[in-house]
Amino acid sequence: MADTRVALVTGGSRGIGAEITRQLVARRLNVVYTYRSGRREAAALAAELGPSACPAHFDLGDAASAEALVEAALSRWGRLDSLVLNAGMWQGGRLERVNPAVWASVIETNVVGSAQVARAALPALCGGDTASITVVSSAVGIVGFSGDTAYASAKAALVGFARSLAKEVARDGVRVNVLAPGFVATDMTAEIPERSRERILDDLVLRRPGTAQEVATAAVFLAEDATYCTGTVLSVDGGWTL
Ligand SMILES: NC(=O)c1ccc[n+]([C@@H]2O[C@H](COP(=O)([O-])OP(=O)(O)OC[C@H]3O[C@@H](n4cnc5c(N)ncnc54)[C@H](OP(=O)(O)O)[C@@H]3O)[C@@H](O)[C@H]2O)c1
């Protein structure tokens, strides 16, 4: 088996996931990163990062394709050491105004989709030396946010998922940790209405949004360096949850 560690990052075409991909490649890992609609952005990142970074199409709504995704990483590099479940979607709205089918799809996409990628990756991760799964949750899943019941439920569920999985796979040499970012300047937060942005900024002890780079550094720490952490929830949120 080749010596170079291999990571799979979901949602790597932009935002936090693209930054995690950059930092993992800078750490000399080979990385498969996924895109759904951002084919052009994913190709631009591949051109920027060179042969250590490989884009793959993946839709969290098509959980059945998770196995093909893991297979793509294995056939390209022969091993898998680190899985970063970063891909996610946000849909806001007060409970009474969100269509139940839309509400359920937020859970289905964010929770079921990510869990199926972890499920597909486990056989490869368990066969390695030291492996990790890093699940990207959110401060909103910890403190809640008015107008965000679906997204907050999904992100809270991911914490329970990760902490349970950490107990299931510790003996197989796999650490599972959670990253809980706060308010980060990406395309996702660009969709948030101005009034809500002001409410969030009021709650941030550090008085500013985080950057994708700051969050990615913490993700790489959990994935690659935090060898005595499993089941940890690391908040990177400017003091939002303080
Ligand atoms: N930004 C924040 O303030 C913040 C705070 C807390 C937590 N988070 C979490 O951090 C993660 C990354 O957020 P971000 O701000 O970087 O988001 P972003 O800029 O909107 O990027 C989202 C990424 O996920 C992919 N994606 C979206 N829906 C998908 C689906 N159904 N199937 C597969 N991939 C999908 C996108 O792919 P395409 O572009 O190719 O479609 C993109 O690569 C998410 O899990 C988010 O919930 C973000």
PDBQT file of the ligand as one rigid body, heavy atoms in Angstrom, charges set to zero:
ROOT
HETATM    1  N1  LIG A 301     -20.838  28.943   6.477  1.00  0.00    +0.000 N 
HETATM    2  C1  LIG A 301     -21.183  28.867   7.754  1.00  0.00    +0.000 C 
HETATM    3  O1  LIG A 301     -21.372  29.870   8.470  1.00  0.00    +0.000 OA
HETATM    4  C2  LIG A 301     -21.374  27.517   8.395  1.00  0.00    +0.000 A 
HETATM    5  C3  LIG A 301     -21.588  27.491   9.779  1.00  0.00    +0.000 A 
HETATM    6  C4  LIG A 301     -21.737  26.279  10.411  1.00  0.00    +0.000 A 
HETATM    7  C5  LIG A 301     -21.675  25.107   9.680  1.00  0.00    +0.000 A 
HETATM    8  N2  LIG A 301     -21.469  25.160   8.335  1.00  0.00    +0.000 N 
HETATM    9  C6  LIG A 301     -21.417  23.900   7.628  1.00  0.00    +0.000 C 
HETATM   10  O2  LIG A 301     -20.178  23.782   6.984  1.00  0.00    +0.000 OA
HETATM   11  C7  LIG A 301     -20.323  23.010   5.796  1.00  0.00    +0.000 C 
HETATM   12  C8  LIG A 301     -19.772  23.789   4.616  1.00  0.00    +0.000 C 
HETATM   13  O3  LIG A 301     -20.483  25.011   4.553  1.00  0.00    +0.000 OA
HETATM   14  P1  LIG A 301     -20.084  26.181   3.536  1.00  0.00    +0.000 P 
HETATM   15  O4  LIG A 301     -20.431  27.448   4.217  1.00  0.00    +0.000 OA
HETATM   16  O5  LIG A 301     -18.720  25.975   2.997  1.00  0.00    +0.000 OA
HETATM   17  O6  LIG A 301     -21.193  25.925   2.420  1.00  0.00    +0.000 OA
HETATM   18  P2  LIG A 301     -21.232  26.312   0.877  1.00  0.00    +0.000 P 
HETATM   19  O7  LIG A 301     -20.283  27.400   0.561  1.00  0.00    +0.000 OA
HETATM   20  O8  LIG A 301     -22.680  26.500   0.580  1.00  0.00    +0.000 OA
HETATM   21  O9  LIG A 301     -20.703  24.973   0.184  1.00  0.00    +0.000 OA
HETATM   22  C9  LIG A 301     -21.458  23.799   0.338  1.00  0.00    +0.000 C 
HETATM   23  C10 LIG A 301     -20.714  22.639  -0.257  1.00  0.00    +0.000 C 
HETATM   24  O10 LIG A 301     -21.538  21.467  -0.089  1.00  0.00    +0.000 OA
HETATM   25  C11 LIG A 301     -21.889  20.969  -1.378  1.00  0.00    +0.000 C 
HETATM   26  N3  LIG A 301     -23.285  20.554  -1.363  1.00  0.00    +0.000 N 
HETATM   27  C12 LIG A 301     -24.374  21.313  -1.084  1.00  0.00    +0.000 A 
HETATM   28  N4  LIG A 301     -25.497  20.576  -1.175  1.00  0.00    +0.000 NA
HETATM   29  C13 LIG A 301     -25.087  19.331  -1.514  1.00  0.00    +0.000 A 
HETATM   30  C14 LIG A 301     -25.760  18.116  -1.773  1.00  0.00    +0.000 A 
HETATM   31  N5  LIG A 301     -27.099  18.015  -1.707  1.00  0.00    +0.000 N 
HETATM   32  N6  LIG A 301     -25.039  17.025  -2.118  1.00  0.00    +0.000 NA
HETATM   33  C15 LIG A 301     -23.691  17.095  -2.205  1.00  0.00    +0.000 A 
HETATM   34  N7  LIG A 301     -22.989  18.207  -1.971  1.00  0.00    +0.000 NA
HETATM   35  C16 LIG A 301     -23.685  19.314  -1.642  1.00  0.00    +0.000 A 
HETATM   36  C17 LIG A 301     -21.684  22.104  -2.364  1.00  0.00    +0.000 C 
HETATM   37  O11 LIG A 301     -21.425  21.544  -3.640  1.00  0.00    +0.000 OA
HETATM   38  P3  LIG A 301     -21.748  22.350  -5.025  1.00  0.00    +0.000 P 
HETATM   39  O12 LIG A 301     -21.363  23.768  -4.806  1.00  0.00    +0.000 OA
HETATM   40  O13 LIG A 301     -20.876  21.672  -6.022  1.00  0.00    +0.000 OA
HETATM   41  O14 LIG A 301     -23.189  22.165  -5.294  1.00  0.00    +0.000 OA
HETATM   42  C18 LIG A 301     -20.468  22.809  -1.745  1.00  0.00    +0.000 C 
HETATM   43  O15 LIG A 301     -19.279  22.148  -2.102  1.00  0.00    +0.000 OA
HETATM   44  C19 LIG A 301     -21.808  22.684   5.696  1.00  0.00    +0.000 C 
HETATM   45  O16 LIG A 301     -22.060  21.418   6.236  1.00  0.00    +0.000 OA
HETATM   46  C20 LIG A 301     -22.449  23.760   6.545  1.00  0.00    +0.000 C 
HETATM   47  O17 LIG A 301     -23.707  23.347   7.030  1.00  0.00    +0.000 OA
HETATM   48  C21 LIG A 301     -21.306  26.340   7.678  1.00  0.00    +0.000 A 
ENDROOT
TORSDOF 0
